[in-house]
Amino acid sequence: MQLLDICKRLTKNNSIKLTEGTSIGQWIMTPEYSVNHVDVKTFSDWEIAGMFMLCWNMEKESKLYATIKPSKSDFSYSKEFATGEKTQIHTHDYIELGYVVDGEFKQKILGKDISFIGNC
């Protein structure tokens, strides 16, 4: 099974389906609400593991599907988004590594626009 298929299965096929407005959903993707405020993202479930994976699957129909592994219970989060929509400027109290399986993902890191391009 290819990595792209695994990501799609992880993000879309869980029995617990969460939608916009849930607290974990707001943590996964917080739309920009201020160009001057910087959020600090923290992950409180360290008792599960010292490392976690946030898996995003952004479909062409402007739908985000996401999940976190490991988690106390399996879930799939979904949210509609607009092309070019920005998330709130933020930092993390943990190390974040990103890997794009397919397509392109743009991010501003330390004031620089960076494009991540996958080629599955």
LINFEN-V31716 format. One record per pair of residues at least 12 apart in sequence whose C-alpha atoms are under 10 Angstrom apart, sorted by the first residue. I is the first residue (numbers start at 0). GAP is how many residues later the second one is. If there is no record, write none. Layout:
BEGIN
i = (I;I)
gap = (GAP;GAP)
END
This chain:
BEGIN
i = (1;1;2;2;2;3;3;3;3;3;4;6;6;6;6;6;6;6;7;7;7;7;7;7;7;8;8;9;9;9;9;9;9;9;9;9;9;9;10;10;10;10;10;10;10;10;10;10;10;10;10;10;10;11;11;11;11;11;11;11;11;11;12;12;12;12;13;13;13;13;13;13;14;14;14;14;15;15;15;15;15;16;16;16;16;16;16;16;17;17;17;17;17;17;17;17;18;18;18;18;18;18;19;19;19;19;20;21;23;23;23;24;24;24;24;24;24;26;26;26;27;27;27;27;27;27;27;27;27;28;28;28;28;28;28;28;28;29;29;29;29;29;30;30;30;30;30;30;31;31;31;31;31;31;32;32;32;32;33;33;33;34;34;35;35;36;36;36;37;37;37;37;38;38;38;38;38;39;39;39;39;39;39;40;40;40;40;40;41;41;41;41;42;42;42;44;44;44;45;46;47;47;47;47;48;48;48;50;50;50;50;51;51;51;51;51;52;52;52;52;52;52;52;52;53;53;53;53;53;53;53;53;54;54;54;54;54;54;55;55;55;55;56;56;56;56;57;57;57;57;57;57;57;58;59;60;60;60;60;61;61;61;61;61;62;62;62;62;62;62;63;63;63;63;63;64;64;64;64;65;65;83;85;85;85;86;88;88;89;90;97;98;98;98;99;99;99;99;99;99;100;100;100;100;100;101;101;101;101;101;102;102;102;102;102;103;103;103;103;104;104)
gap = (99;118;98;99;117;53;96;97;98;116;96;48;49;50;58;59;60;94;47;48;49;50;51;57;58;48;67;45;46;47;55;56;57;58;59;64;65;66;43;44;45;46;47;53;54;55;56;57;63;64;65;66;67;45;52;53;54;55;63;64;65;66;52;61;62;63;53;59;60;61;62;63;58;59;60;61;57;58;59;60;61;48;50;57;58;59;60;61;47;48;49;57;58;59;60;61;46;57;58;59;60;61;57;58;59;60;58;55;43;44;53;41;42;51;52;53;54;14;15;16;13;26;27;28;38;39;40;49;59;27;35;37;50;52;57;58;59;56;57;58;59;60;50;54;55;56;57;58;53;54;55;56;57;58;53;54;55;56;53;54;55;53;54;52;53;51;52;53;50;51;52;53;49;50;51;52;53;49;50;51;52;53;54;49;50;51;52;53;49;50;51;52;49;50;51;25;26;27;25;25;21;22;23;24;20;21;22;18;19;43;44;16;17;18;19;44;14;15;16;17;18;43;44;45;12;13;14;15;16;42;43;44;12;13;14;21;43;44;12;21;22;44;21;43;44;45;20;21;22;23;44;45;47;21;23;19;20;21;22;17;18;19;20;21;15;16;17;18;19;20;13;14;15;16;17;12;13;14;15;12;13;22;20;21;22;20;19;20;19;18;18;17;18;19;15;16;17;18;19;20;15;16;17;18;19;14;15;16;17;18;13;14;15;16;17;12;13;14;15;12;13)
END
